[in-house]
Amino acid sequence: MDYNEFLLKAQYDLATAMPEAVISREQISKLQGESYEGFTVRSEGSMTGVVLNMKAMYERLEGGTDYNQILSDMLDIVDDNSTSVPHGIVDFLSDYSQVKENLTVDLVGQAQNEDRLSDIPHYDMEDLSLIYRVDVSDRVENDGGRATVLVTNQMLERYGVTPEQLHQDALKNASDREPFMISGMGMVLGGLIGMPQSKADEEPSLFVASNANMMFGASAIAYPGFMDKAAEKVQGDFYVLPSSVHEVLLLKDNGKTDYRDLEAMVSDINMAQVAPEERLSDRVYHYDSREKVFELAEKYEARTQGREEHRHSVLDDLKSFGEKADCPRPEKAKPAPAYGMSL
């Protein structure tokens, strides 16, 4: 059977096996480009449901797995997960006064998340976006990792708070719970190989920035006070290289670096070493510590190039004026007498 026939048959069979369930066919949009077509199975009036990845199921069918086995597996997935939502979690997620204390933030790239970002509140930082999550790790069974619920526009409307208030609350809570850290690259690498700190971090020009547990810590660049502290640490302006969703690299701007070379390096590393779901961007950013401006490196170059061109133009005028001032001046002709005298 082809894909559409598979979807129609599967939806009918699931509905027959679970007559009290509501089964809807939806395009499931996940962050970092992991969108797929799926079925959402939920009880009538329920806010939560179980999502089945139908693309993956059809790939199993094409691979030779018997349809009845796939149907049985889907029913098991629904049965196992429909009872895994802890009692009270829905009430918790509906109460902003409780959610507020569990808010956290993630940083994602806009290019690979354009469709999903239209459905969720976010704060743009050039071609990156800060998104908001509710940490429910201590309320659900998990393997010790981070369990979160993405805040959607629908949830925000139900909370009755503005995007600005959400942004403020999430950043405060995230920075309190997982404060940012900035370490010299030598210190980080030295810690991995056991090098003494004094040797590992002598006059670093490259730093790693993340949160305290170095998980989804690239968002630390949005924390209050981060940029000023980073400028103090780096001792001036710096470039921001998006290493992954977990951390960024800070490179001191020595006035000689071409951001295009940095972007080529970032792009190569992304393709070869960073999993698609962990990539941020191939672009490079710059922080101007004097003007306190975070922007794409190309914007910084365009902005300061205009400033430098104007400065050079003024200097050239002054230099030209000075050269003219140093030229020997012709002697003035003596004035003719106003009258003559004879003896």
C-alpha positions as CSV (number, residue, x, y, z in Angstrom):
1,M,0.0,0.0,0.0
2,D,1.2,3.6,-0.6
3,Y,1.7,6.1,2.1
4,N,-1.8,7.7,2.0
5,E,-3.5,4.3,2.0
6,F,-1.4,3.4,5.0
7,L,-2.4,6.5,6.9
8,L,-6.1,6.0,6.2
9,K,-6.0,2.3,7.2
10,A,-4.0,3.0,10.3
11,Q,-6.3,5.8,11.5
12,Y,-9.4,3.6,11.0
13,D,-7.8,0.6,12.8
14,L,-6.6,2.8,15.7
15,A,-10.1,4.4,16.0
16,T,-11.7,0.9,16.0
17,A,-9.4,-0.4,18.7
18,M,-9.8,2.8,20.8
19,P,-13.3,4.0,20.3
20,E,-13.1,6.5,23.2
21,A,-10.0,8.2,21.8
22,V,-9.8,11.2,19.5
23,I,-7.3,10.6,16.7
24,S,-6.2,13.5,14.6
25,R,-3.7,13.6,11.7
26,E,-1.3,16.5,12.1
27,Q,2.0,17.9,10.9
28,I,4.1,17.7,14.0
29,S,6.6,20.6,14.0
30,K,9.5,20.1,16.3
31,L,12.4,22.4,16.9
32,Q,15.7,22.0,15.1
33,G,14.0,20.7,11.9
34,E,12.6,17.4,13.2
35,S,9.1,17.9,11.7
36,Y,7.1,14.9,10.6
37,E,3.5,13.8,9.9
38,G,1.9,12.0,12.8
39,F,-1.3,11.0,14.7
40,T,-2.1,12.6,18.0
41,V,-4.1,10.3,20.2
42,R,-5.9,11.9,23.2
43,S,-8.9,11.4,25.4
44,E,-12.0,13.6,24.8
45,G,-11.3,17.0,26.5
46,S,-7.7,16.1,27.4
47,M,-4.9,18.7,27.1
48,T,-2.3,16.0,26.6
49,G,-2.0,13.2,24.1
50,V,0.4,10.7,22.6
51,V,2.0,11.5,19.3
52,L,2.8,8.7,16.8
53,N,5.4,9.3,14.1
54,M,3.6,7.9,11.1
55,K,6.5,8.5,8.7
56,A,8.7,6.3,10.8
57,M,5.9,3.7,11.0
58,Y,5.6,3.6,7.2
59,E,9.3,3.3,6.8
60,R,9.0,0.1,8.9
61,L,6.3,-1.2,6.6
62,E,8.5,-0.5,3.5
63,G,11.3,-2.3,5.3
64,G,9.3,-5.5,5.5
65,T,7.6,-5.3,8.9
66,D,4.1,-6.8,8.9
67,Y,1.3,-4.2,9.1
68,N,-0.4,-6.0,12.0
69,Q,2.8,-5.9,14.0
70,I,3.1,-2.1,13.4
71,L,-0.5,-1.6,14.5
72,S,0.1,-3.6,17.6
73,D,3.2,-1.6,18.4
74,M,1.3,1.7,17.9
75,L,-1.4,0.5,20.4
76,D,1.3,-0.4,22.9
77,I,3.0,3.0,22.5
78,V,-0.4,4.8,23.2
79,D,-1.1,2.5,26.2
80,D,2.3,2.9,27.7
81,N,2.5,6.7,27.3
82,S,-1.1,7.6,28.1
83,T,-0.6,6.5,31.7
84,S,2.9,8.0,32.0
85,V,1.7,11.6,32.6
86,P,1.9,12.1,36.3
87,H,-1.1,13.1,38.3
88,G,-1.3,16.9,38.6
89,I,1.1,17.7,35.8
90,V,-1.7,19.2,33.7
91,D,-2.9,21.4,36.7
92,F,0.7,22.4,37.3
93,L,1.3,23.5,33.6
94,S,-2.0,25.4,33.7
95,D,-0.9,27.6,36.7
96,Y,1.6,30.3,35.7
97,S,2.4,31.0,39.4
98,Q,3.9,27.5,39.6
99,V,5.3,27.4,36.0
100,K,7.1,30.8,36.6
101,E,9.5,29.2,39.1
102,N,10.4,26.4,36.6
103,L,11.0,28.4,33.4
104,T,14.2,28.1,31.5
105,V,15.4,29.2,28.1
106,D,17.0,27.7,25.0
107,L,18.7,29.3,22.0
108,V,17.9,27.9,18.6
109,G,18.6,28.9,15.0
110,Q,15.9,30.6,13.0
111,A,16.6,29.1,9.6
112,Q,15.9,25.5,10.6
113,N,13.0,26.4,12.9
114,E,11.0,29.0,10.9
115,D,7.7,27.1,10.9
116,R,7.8,26.1,14.5
117,L,8.7,29.6,15.7
118,S,5.4,31.0,14.4
119,D,3.6,28.9,17.0
120,I,5.7,29.8,20.1
121,P,6.7,32.9,21.9
122,H,10.4,33.8,21.2
123,Y,12.9,36.6,21.4
124,D,15.1,37.2,18.4
125,M,18.8,37.8,18.6
126,E,19.9,38.4,15.0
127,D,19.3,35.0,13.2
128,L,19.0,33.2,16.6
129,S,15.9,33.0,18.8
130,L,15.5,32.5,22.5
131,I,12.6,30.1,23.3
132,Y,11.0,29.3,26.6
133,R,10.5,25.9,28.3
134,V,9.0,24.6,31.6
135,D,11.4,22.3,33.4
136,V,9.4,19.3,34.7
137,S,12.3,17.0,35.4
138,D,11.3,16.6,39.0
139,R,7.7,15.8,38.1
140,V,8.1,13.0,35.5
141,E,10.0,9.8,35.2
142,N,13.1,10.2,33.2
143,D,16.6,8.8,32.9
144,G,18.2,11.6,34.8
145,G,18.3,14.1,31.9
146,R,16.3,17.2,31.4
147,A,12.5,16.9,30.8
148,T,10.8,20.1,29.6
149,V,7.6,21.3,28.1
150,L,7.9,24.0,25.3
151,V,5.8,27.1,26.0
152,T,3.5,27.7,23.1
153,N,1.4,30.8,22.1
154,Q,-1.7,28.9,23.2
155,M,-0.2,28.3,26.7
156,L,0.8,32.0,26.9
157,E,-2.7,33.1,26.1
158,R,-4.1,30.8,28.7
159,Y,-1.7,32.2,31.3
160,G,-2.7,35.8,30.5
161,V,0.8,37.1,30.6
162,T,2.6,39.1,27.9
163,P,5.6,37.8,25.9
164,E,7.7,40.5,27.6
165,Q,6.8,39.3,31.1
166,L,7.5,35.7,30.1
167,H,10.9,36.7,28.7
168,Q,11.8,38.6,31.9
169,D,10.6,35.8,34.2
170,A,12.3,33.0,32.2
171,L,15.7,34.8,32.0
172,K,15.7,35.6,35.7
173,N,14.8,32.1,36.7
174,A,17.2,30.5,34.3
175,S,20.1,32.7,35.4
176,D,19.4,32.0,39.0
177,R,19.1,28.3,38.6
178,E,21.8,27.8,36.0
179,P,24.2,30.8,36.1
180,F,26.5,31.4,33.2
181,M,30.2,30.5,33.2
182,I,33.0,31.8,31.0
183,S,36.3,29.8,31.0
184,G,39.4,30.0,28.9
185,M,39.5,27.3,26.3
186,G,42.8,26.1,27.7
187,M,41.2,25.6,31.1
188,V,38.4,23.5,29.6
189,L,40.8,21.3,27.5
190,G,43.2,21.2,30.4
191,G,40.5,19.9,32.7
192,L,39.8,17.1,30.2
193,I,43.4,16.0,30.1
194,G,44.4,16.8,33.7
195,M,46.6,19.8,32.9
196,P,47.2,22.2,35.8
197,Q,45.0,25.3,35.7
198,S,47.9,27.7,35.8
199,K,49.4,26.2,32.7
200,A,46.1,25.6,30.9
201,D,44.8,29.1,31.0
202,E,47.7,31.5,30.5
203,E,46.6,34.7,28.7
204,P,43.7,33.0,26.8
205,S,42.2,34.7,23.7
206,L,39.5,32.0,23.2
207,F,36.8,31.3,25.8
208,V,33.9,28.9,26.3
209,A,30.6,30.3,27.5
210,S,27.7,28.1,28.7
211,N,25.6,27.6,31.8
212,A,26.6,25.8,35.0
213,N,25.9,22.3,33.7
214,M,26.9,23.0,30.1
215,M,23.6,21.6,28.8
216,F,21.7,23.9,26.4
217,G,23.9,26.6,27.7
218,A,24.3,28.7,24.5
219,S,21.3,30.7,25.8
220,A,23.6,32.1,28.4
221,I,24.5,34.9,26.0
222,A,21.1,36.3,26.6
223,Y,21.4,36.3,30.4
224,P,21.4,39.7,32.2
225,G,24.9,41.0,32.6
226,F,26.5,38.3,30.4
227,M,27.9,40.6,27.7
228,D,29.5,43.1,30.1
229,K,31.1,40.2,32.1
230,A,32.4,38.6,29.0
231,A,33.9,41.8,27.7
232,E,35.6,42.2,31.1
233,K,36.9,38.6,30.9
234,V,38.1,38.9,27.3
235,Q,39.3,42.4,27.9
236,G,37.5,44.2,25.1
237,D,35.4,43.4,22.0
238,F,34.9,39.8,21.0
239,Y,33.5,37.6,18.4
240,V,30.8,35.0,19.3
241,L,31.1,31.7,17.5
242,P,28.0,29.4,17.8
243,S,29.5,26.1,18.7
244,S,26.2,24.3,19.4
245,V,23.0,24.7,21.4
246,H,25.1,23.8,24.5
247,E,27.8,26.4,24.3
248,V,29.4,29.3,22.3
249,L,33.0,30.3,21.9
250,L,34.2,33.9,22.5
251,L,37.2,35.1,20.5
252,K,39.0,38.3,21.4
253,D,38.8,40.9,18.6
254,N,42.4,41.8,18.0
255,G,41.5,44.0,15.1
256,K,43.2,41.6,12.6
257,T,40.6,38.8,12.3
258,D,38.4,38.5,9.2
259,Y,35.0,37.3,10.3
260,R,34.6,35.5,6.9
261,D,37.4,33.1,7.8
262,L,35.6,32.5,11.1
263,E,32.3,31.8,9.4
264,A,34.0,29.3,7.0
265,M,35.4,27.5,10.0
266,V,32.1,27.4,11.8
267,S,30.3,26.1,8.7
268,D,32.9,23.3,8.2
269,I,32.7,22.2,11.9
270,N,28.9,22.2,11.8
271,M,28.8,20.0,8.8
272,A,31.5,17.6,10.0
273,Q,31.1,17.5,13.8
274,V,27.8,18.9,15.0
275,A,24.6,16.9,14.9
276,P,21.8,18.7,13.0
277,E,19.6,18.9,16.1
278,E,22.4,20.7,18.0
279,R,23.4,23.3,15.4
280,L,22.7,26.9,15.9
281,S,24.0,28.8,12.9
282,D,26.9,29.2,10.4
283,R,27.1,32.9,11.1
284,V,29.5,34.7,13.4
285,Y,28.5,37.6,15.8
286,H,30.4,40.4,17.4
287,Y,30.0,42.4,20.7
288,D,31.1,46.0,20.7
289,S,32.0,46.6,24.3
290,R,32.1,50.4,23.9
291,E,28.7,50.8,22.2
292,K,27.3,47.7,24.0
293,V,26.0,46.2,20.7
294,F,25.6,42.5,19.9
295,E,25.2,42.0,16.2
296,L,26.2,39.9,13.2
297,A,29.9,40.4,12.5
298,E,29.1,41.6,9.0
299,K,26.9,44.3,10.5
300,Y,29.7,45.3,12.8
301,E,32.2,45.6,10.0
302,A,29.7,47.7,7.9
303,R,28.9,49.9,10.8
304,T,32.5,50.6,11.9
305,Q,33.9,50.7,8.3
306,G,31.7,53.7,7.7
307,R,33.0,55.2,10.9
308,E,36.6,54.6,10.0
309,E,36.1,55.9,6.4
310,H,34.7,59.1,7.9
311,R,37.6,59.3,10.4
312,H,40.2,58.8,7.7
313,S,38.5,61.4,5.5
314,V,38.7,64.0,8.3
315,L,42.3,63.1,9.0
316,D,43.1,63.4,5.3
317,D,41.6,66.9,5.3
318,L,43.6,67.9,8.3
319,K,46.8,66.4,6.8
320,S,46.1,68.3,3.6
321,F,45.5,71.5,5.5
322,G,48.7,71.0,7.4
323,E,50.7,70.5,4.2
324,K,49.3,73.7,2.8
325,A,50.1,75.5,6.0
326,D,53.8,74.4,5.8
327,C,54.3,75.7,2.2
328,P,56.5,78.9,2.0
329,R,54.5,81.9,1.7
330,P,55.4,84.5,-1.0
331,E,56.8,87.8,0.4
332,K,54.4,90.6,0.4
333,A,55.2,93.5,-1.9
334,K,56.1,96.6,0.0
335,P,53.3,99.1,-0.3
336,A,53.9,102.1,-2.6
337,P,54.2,105.4,-0.8
338,A,51.1,107.4,-0.7
339,Y,53.0,110.5,-1.7
340,G,56.5,111.6,-3.0
341,M,59.1,113.9,-1.4
342,S,61.8,115.9,-3.1
343,L,64.7,118.0,-1.8
